[in-house]
Amino acid sequence: MARIIFQPIEETSRLYFSKSLSSSSPKETGPKDEGGDSGDTAQKVSLENASKILSSLLLLFTHLLLLLVTFGPPYLSIATTLLLPPRFQNTSAPSILRSYVFYIPMMAFNGILEAFFASASTPSELRNQSRWMIGFSVIFVFAAYLFNQLGFGDSGLVYANVLNLFLRVVYCWTFAKKYFWERGVSFGLGSVVPPRGVIGAFSWCYLVTRWSWKAYEDLPPKVLPQRNHIAVGIVCLGACLGAW
């Protein structure tokens, strides 16, 4: 389901970035005299629009991360009773779904940043990325083994993949930041971090939902017994969306 949602965004972004960045280079978009031609101005505008689009998508995915981390763990046990047949409740399926709280937003970040990288990178930069990908794959193997030894079970593979995706995100983020900086276009962490009010609202709701989760943990993970816990979540969700 995550791939169905994210893949069209990634493909559309790749096409957009490929078109808007195809003719840009540091030399072409560097500082110009006041009498610079209109083509240089158009290229600068195209780069600025690409930066805004990338920042907006990453900001959207940051909100997705906040939503999943804040509301996923406290309410996932209730959701699994509705979504999973009873025979799966005593398997590793619930723990694997809990790990997807972190995997899904990381997959979103990685998809859009790699779409930008594929559109803006040169052949030599692509070759360099391939070498780094080999290193990240080795880290993934060791992480999967370590998480298994620590008792994570089947979900350890998902957490190892989260680590792998995180490393790829950092690599592509570093490339994107350097790419725009060389061309005199602003792009940085501040553009993808929500305002303080939003972070504050999610932080308080994180604490409240954990308190509610602890208070009702002895009740069966079903809708009626957990109705007060669900009500707390609805109020907190409304507060987060209002702050957003």
N, C-alpha and C positions, 0 to 999 in steps of 0.2 A: 504493500500500500504506500509506503514511503517513497519507493522508486517511482510509482505511478504519479505521485504529486510532484516530486522534485525533478524528474527527468525532463519534462517539458520546459521547466524554468531554466535548467542548465543548457538545453539545446538552443532555446531562444536567446539566452544570454551569450552563448558562444557565437551565434550568428551575428548578433548585434555588435559585440566587441570586435569580431573579425572585420566587420565592415567599417566601424568607426576608427579602428586603430591601424588599419592596413597601411596607410601612407605616412604615419607619424614616426619621427625619430628625434633624438635629442638635438641634432643639428638643425632640423627643420622647425622645431617648436621652441627653440631657445630664445633668449632676449633679442628683441628687434628694435630698430630705430622707429621713431614715430611714423615714418613714412613707409612702414612695412606693408606688403601687399595683402589683399583680402584673403588670399589662399592661406597665408599663415594664420590669420585671425580665425578662419573657419576651422583649421586644424586644432587650434587652441580651444575653441569652443567645443569641438568634438571630444577632445580629451577631457575637458571639464565635465561634460555630460556623462562620459563613461565613468569618471570618478564618482559622480553623484549616483549613478545607477548602481554601481558596485557597492557603494557605501549604504545605499537604501536597502538593498537586498540583504547585506550582512547585518544591518540593524534589525530588519525583520526577523532574521534567524536568531539574533540575540534575544529578542522577545520570546521566540519559540523556546529557546533554552531556558529562560527564566520561568515560563509557564510550566514546562515539563518538570523541571527540578523542584519547583514550589509545590505543585499539585500532584505530580506523578506518584511518588512513593506513598503518601498518606492515603491515596484513594485507589491505588492499583489493585489491592486485594479485593475491593468491592467490584471493580470493573472486571476482574478475571472471573468472578462468580457469574457474571452476566454474559461474558464473551466466550468462555471456555466450557466445554462439556465437563460434567463432574469427574469423569475418569482421568482428566488431565490435571486436576487440582493437586494430586499427590506426586506429580512428575516434576521435572526441572522446568516446565513451561512457565510457571509464574516467576521464577527467579530470572529466567532469560528475558522475559518481558520487562522486569525491573531494570535490567541492564540497558534495555533499549531506550530508557529515559535519557541516557547520555549519548547513545549511539546515533539516534535519529538527528538531533541538532548538529552533531559533529559531521554526519554525512552531508547535511545541508551546507554547512560552511565549506567543506572540502569540495563539493560539487561545483559551487559557484566560483570559488577561487581557482580551481583547476580549469574551469571553462575560460576564465580570464587569462590564465597562464598559457593555455593552448592557443589563444588568439593573439597574444602579444609577444610571445617568445620567439627567438631566432633558433635556427637549427642547432647551433652550438649550445644554447641554453636548454633545449630539449634533451640533448645528449647528457648534459650535466645533471639534469633532473633524473634521468634514467639511472645514473649511478647512485644518486641519493635514494631513489626508490628501492634499490637493491639493499642498501643499508637499513632502510626502514623495515623492509621485509624480514631481515635478520633479527631486528629488534622485536618484531611481532612474534616470531617463533619463540624467542627466549621469554617474552612476556607471557605468551600462552602457557609455556611450561611452568613458569613461576606461579602464575595465578592458579594453575591446576594443583601445584604443590601446596599452595596456601588454602586450598579447600573451596575454591570458587566453583568447581564443577564445570558444567557445560557453559555457564554464563562467563567463565573465564576467557573463553574464545572471543566473546563479544567485547569484553573489557580490553583484551589485547588488541582487537581491531580498533577500538576507540582510541587507544594510544597511538596506533599506526596512523589513523586519520588525523589525529592532533598534530603529529609531526609533519604530515603532508600539508596541513593547513598553515602551520608556522612557516614552512618553506615557501609556499605560494604567497602568503601574506607579505613576507619579506621581499619577494620579487615584485609584487604589486606596488608596495610602498616605494621601493627604489625606482621603479619604472616611472611613476608619476613625479617623483622628486626630480629626476633628471630632466623632465620636461616642464618643470616649473608649475606643476598642478598640485594643489593641496590634497592630501589623502593620508589619514592617520587613524589612530585608535579612537580619538575623540569623536569621530564621525560615526562610529559603529557601537558606541556605548550609550545606553539610554540616559535620559536626564536623571538628576539626583532624586527628583520626586518619584519617578517610576521605580528606581532601584530601592528607594526607601519603602514604598508600598509593597513591593515584592518581598523585601526583607522582613517586614512586620508580618505579612501573611505567611511567610515561611515558618516563622516562630509560632504563630497562632495555629496553623494546621498541624504542626508537630505536637503541640500541646493537646489539641483535640484528638489526634491519632492515638496518643498515649492514654488519654482519658477513656477512650472507648475501645481499646484494643482487646478487652476481655469479652466483648460481645461478638456474636457471629458476623462474619463479613458479608452481610446481606443488606439490602436496601432498608427494610423496615427497622431492624435493630440498630442500624447505623444512621438513622434519619437525622439525628441531631448533628452528627459528625458531617454528614452531607450538607446540612444547612449552613454549617460554619464554612465549608468549602465554597458554597455558592455566594455567600456574603463576601468572602475574601476575593473570589474571582471577580465579582462586581467592582470591588475596590481597586483591584489591579487594572482592570479594563478602564475604569474611570480615570486613574492616574495616567494611563497610556494615552 
